[in-house]
Amino acid sequence: MSRHHYHVYVIELSKAVLDKPRFMRANPAYRTGMPCVYVGMTGLNPDVRFDKHKAGIQANRYVMEFGLRLLPELYEVYNPMPYDAARDMEVELAIGLAEEGYGVWQA
């Protein structure tokens, strides 16, 4: 198997997540009307990982409760990649989206 099988992924979250004080505290630069997203990394196909989140398997609470769909237009260009690159890209992608005004949760 290729060593380059890690992926970053972005999941759109329902705007209802804006009612969660912890989410809002993590997003002081959030611009009203911008999407809310979860940014993660996985050794799985992002579709499989999203399904696991929604099923409560190693799930992020916000994705389980508010996850709507994957946003491949925000991450497909980077995948696949080695583990270290995916770990770094997860953080860089989350920071970049937050700087654009997105509401971002990154585990």
Backbone bond lengths (Angstrom), bond angles and torsions (degrees), N, CA, C in turn:
res aa  C-N    CA-C-N  psi(-1)  N-CA   C-N-CA  omega(-1)  CA-C   N-CA-C  phi
1 M - - - 1.466 - - 1.532 109.04 -
2 S 1.295 116.23 143.47 1.456 121.82 178.77 1.524 110.07 -63.66
3 R 1.329 115.57 143.26 1.465 119.86 175.72 1.536 110.03 -73.47
4 H 1.323 115.52 -15.17 1.463 120.24 -178.08 1.524 110.01 -96.56
5 H 1.323 115.90 67.73 1.467 117.92 -178.14 1.525 112.39 -122.36
6 Y 1.338 116.84 17.27 1.465 119.90 177.84 1.516 110.03 -94.27
7 H 1.316 114.46 152.39 1.459 121.47 -176.07 1.518 110.13 -135.28
8 V 1.333 116.06 142.78 1.454 120.03 163.28 1.521 105.66 -94.22
9 Y 1.315 116.58 154.27 1.458 119.83 179.19 1.520 109.44 -149.82
10 V 1.334 115.21 156.91 1.462 122.36 -179.54 1.525 107.64 -130.08
11 I 1.332 115.24 128.95 1.462 121.77 178.91 1.521 108.79 -114.97
12 E 1.327 115.87 128.60 1.462 119.68 174.80 1.514 109.12 -72.23
13 L 1.334 115.89 133.98 1.457 122.27 177.06 1.522 109.90 -106.93
14 S 1.300 115.91 145.64 1.460 121.61 175.32 1.528 109.49 -59.09
15 K 1.330 116.52 147.20 1.465 121.13 178.74 1.535 111.22 -62.88
16 A 1.335 118.11 -15.64 1.469 120.84 177.20 1.526 111.22 -60.33
17 V 1.326 118.01 -21.05 1.467 120.84 178.33 1.537 110.45 -63.92
18 L 1.335 117.26 -21.44 1.467 121.14 178.86 1.529 112.08 -66.41
19 D 1.327 116.93 -15.08 1.460 121.33 176.63 1.525 112.52 -80.42
20 K 1.333 117.10 -6.33 1.464 121.39 -178.50 1.530 109.58 -91.55
21 P 1.333 118.01 113.76 1.469 120.71 -177.17 1.535 113.41 -55.02
22 R 1.333 117.55 -38.29 1.464 120.21 -179.05 1.529 110.67 -63.87
23 F 1.325 116.82 -39.82 1.465 120.48 177.99 1.529 109.75 -64.13
24 M 1.322 116.38 -44.75 1.464 119.89 -178.26 1.527 112.04 -66.46
25 R 1.338 117.05 -38.88 1.474 119.89 177.33 1.521 110.93 -61.29
26 A 1.324 117.00 -32.71 1.462 121.60 -179.64 1.531 111.88 -78.06
27 N 1.344 117.20 -7.23 1.468 121.31 -174.48 1.523 112.44 -131.95
28 P 1.342 117.14 61.32 1.467 119.09 -178.74 1.523 113.74 -63.87
29 A 1.337 117.37 -22.56 1.470 121.11 -178.12 1.530 112.13 -96.30
30 Y 1.342 117.33 10.36 1.475 119.46 -178.49 1.523 110.14 -60.23
31 R 1.350 114.89 132.77 1.467 121.27 177.03 1.519 109.06 -102.35
32 T 1.309 116.32 124.59 1.463 122.27 -179.43 1.523 110.67 -49.69
33 G 1.320 115.58 132.50 1.453 121.52 178.51 1.518 114.41 95.49
34 M 1.334 117.02 -17.21 1.468 120.08 179.09 1.527 109.28 -76.02
35 P 1.342 117.20 155.30 1.463 119.82 178.46 1.529 112.08 -64.85
36 C 1.326 115.15 155.61 1.456 122.45 170.78 1.526 106.21 -107.94
37 V 1.323 116.48 136.05 1.459 120.49 -173.67 1.525 111.64 -141.09
38 Y 1.331 113.81 158.38 1.455 122.89 169.29 1.521 106.15 -112.75
39 V 1.328 117.02 133.12 1.463 121.71 177.80 1.521 108.01 -113.42
40 G 1.327 116.05 128.36 1.456 120.22 -179.69 1.518 111.53 -139.88
41 M 1.331 114.17 177.23 1.461 120.75 173.12 1.513 108.26 -136.62
42 T 1.323 116.24 151.62 1.459 120.51 -174.57 1.517 110.81 -155.40
43 G 1.318 115.51 156.09 1.454 121.18 170.49 1.514 111.30 -90.51
44 L 1.334 115.74 -2.31 1.465 122.53 179.90 1.521 110.37 -96.42
45 N 1.324 116.05 169.05 1.457 120.24 168.21 1.534 107.13 -63.47
46 P 1.340 119.04 134.89 1.465 119.94 -178.95 1.533 114.01 -54.30
47 D 1.336 118.37 -33.34 1.470 120.29 177.55 1.523 111.08 -62.59
48 V 1.325 115.94 -43.06 1.472 121.04 179.09 1.523 109.54 -65.56
49 R 1.332 116.62 -42.48 1.475 119.99 -179.54 1.531 110.82 -63.16
50 F 1.327 117.20 -41.83 1.467 120.71 178.12 1.525 110.50 -59.97
51 D 1.331 116.27 -44.90 1.469 120.36 179.27 1.531 111.00 -60.99
52 K 1.332 116.87 -38.22 1.465 120.27 178.55 1.531 110.58 -66.08
53 H 1.330 116.86 -43.30 1.471 119.99 176.06 1.530 109.55 -54.65
54 K 1.331 115.86 -50.31 1.469 120.10 -175.31 1.527 111.72 -65.55
55 A 1.337 116.68 -28.03 1.461 121.62 179.50 1.535 112.23 -85.27
56 G 1.332 116.69 -3.72 1.454 119.80 178.97 1.517 114.19 84.73
57 I 1.330 117.74 15.05 1.466 122.46 -179.44 1.522 108.77 -95.21
58 Q 1.342 117.06 113.88 1.475 122.23 -174.94 1.527 109.20 47.01
59 A 1.309 115.13 45.83 1.463 120.67 -169.32 1.516 113.03 -92.77
60 N 1.312 115.01 146.62 1.448 120.58 166.57 1.524 107.18 -81.96
61 R 1.324 115.80 135.73 1.462 121.44 -176.60 1.533 112.18 -57.88
62 Y 1.332 116.88 -42.35 1.463 119.77 -178.39 1.532 111.09 -67.49
63 V 1.334 116.87 -38.78 1.463 118.86 178.82 1.527 109.94 -67.95
64 M 1.341 116.63 -42.62 1.459 119.98 -179.18 1.531 110.58 -58.82
65 E 1.325 115.60 -43.78 1.466 120.67 -175.38 1.529 113.54 -84.88
66 F 1.336 117.23 -36.91 1.468 120.46 -169.99 1.530 115.25 -120.55
67 G 1.359 117.68 -3.00 1.462 120.42 -176.12 1.522 112.21 -65.05
68 L 1.325 116.49 129.67 1.471 122.12 -178.63 1.521 112.03 -104.55
69 R 1.343 116.03 -53.40 1.465 119.34 -175.05 1.520 108.88 -167.65
70 L 1.316 114.97 161.10 1.458 120.71 173.03 1.526 109.80 -73.84
71 L 1.318 116.31 150.44 1.465 122.64 177.32 1.528 108.40 -118.36
72 P 1.352 117.16 71.98 1.470 120.01 -173.44 1.525 114.12 -59.56
73 E 1.328 117.76 -24.42 1.471 119.38 179.54 1.536 111.25 -62.76
74 L 1.337 117.80 -18.12 1.465 121.28 -179.54 1.530 113.44 -93.75
75 Y 1.338 117.89 -10.00 1.471 117.93 -174.99 1.522 116.29 -139.48
76 E 1.327 119.07 -18.83 1.471 119.99 -172.27 1.529 113.11 -57.44
77 V 1.312 116.88 -33.53 1.460 121.54 -176.77 1.535 112.16 -60.38
78 Y 1.342 117.60 -24.43 1.462 121.34 -175.94 1.529 113.78 -89.25
79 N 1.317 118.45 -19.78 1.467 122.37 -169.54 1.516 113.60 -96.37
80 P 1.337 118.25 155.64 1.469 127.14 -12.20 1.522 110.78 -81.69
81 M 1.329 116.26 170.61 1.461 121.35 -178.36 1.516 110.26 -154.88
82 P 1.340 116.91 167.51 1.466 119.30 176.31 1.534 111.29 -68.32
83 Y 1.312 116.37 162.88 1.467 121.93 -176.11 1.531 112.35 -54.25
84 D 1.332 117.22 -51.87 1.466 119.47 -175.88 1.524 111.82 -61.32
85 A 1.327 116.19 -39.17 1.466 120.06 178.78 1.529 110.23 -65.66
86 A 1.326 117.10 -40.70 1.473 120.37 179.92 1.520 110.63 -66.05
87 R 1.327 116.47 -40.85 1.471 120.59 179.13 1.528 110.07 -60.47
88 D 1.336 116.34 -44.51 1.470 120.37 179.71 1.523 111.13 -69.61
89 M 1.338 116.47 -42.29 1.464 120.42 -177.78 1.524 111.53 -64.55
90 E 1.336 117.55 -34.22 1.474 120.21 177.31 1.525 110.22 -56.11
91 V 1.318 116.43 -45.96 1.466 121.62 -179.23 1.528 110.38 -68.69
92 E 1.339 116.78 -45.99 1.468 120.38 -178.73 1.523 111.60 -62.45
93 L 1.322 116.34 -41.76 1.462 120.92 -179.92 1.526 110.62 -64.63
94 A 1.329 116.61 -43.26 1.468 120.61 179.04 1.528 110.86 -62.15
95 I 1.328 116.80 -44.48 1.468 120.89 179.32 1.526 110.41 -63.44
96 G 1.337 116.24 -44.75 1.465 120.37 -179.46 1.518 112.39 -60.94
97 L 1.326 117.07 -43.45 1.470 120.12 179.43 1.528 110.90 -67.12
98 A 1.330 117.24 -40.11 1.468 120.76 177.57 1.528 110.36 -61.62
99 E 1.331 116.25 -39.66 1.470 119.97 179.23 1.523 111.73 -66.04
100 E 1.355 116.52 -24.97 1.460 119.90 176.85 1.530 111.64 -84.19
101 G 1.329 117.42 -2.20 1.465 120.50 177.33 1.512 114.70 101.68
102 Y 1.336 117.72 0.95 1.474 120.62 176.39 1.527 109.77 -65.49
103 G 1.322 116.14 153.08 1.459 121.33 165.85 1.518 105.76 -86.18
104 V 1.336 117.83 120.14 1.474 121.08 -171.75 1.509 112.02 -124.81
105 W 1.327 116.04 133.17 1.453 121.03 168.43 1.519 106.80 -120.23
106 Q 1.334 114.86 129.35 1.464 119.93 -179.58 1.516 106.36 -134.10
107 A 1.348 116.29 124.59 1.464 120.54 -172.21 1.515 112.35 -75.85
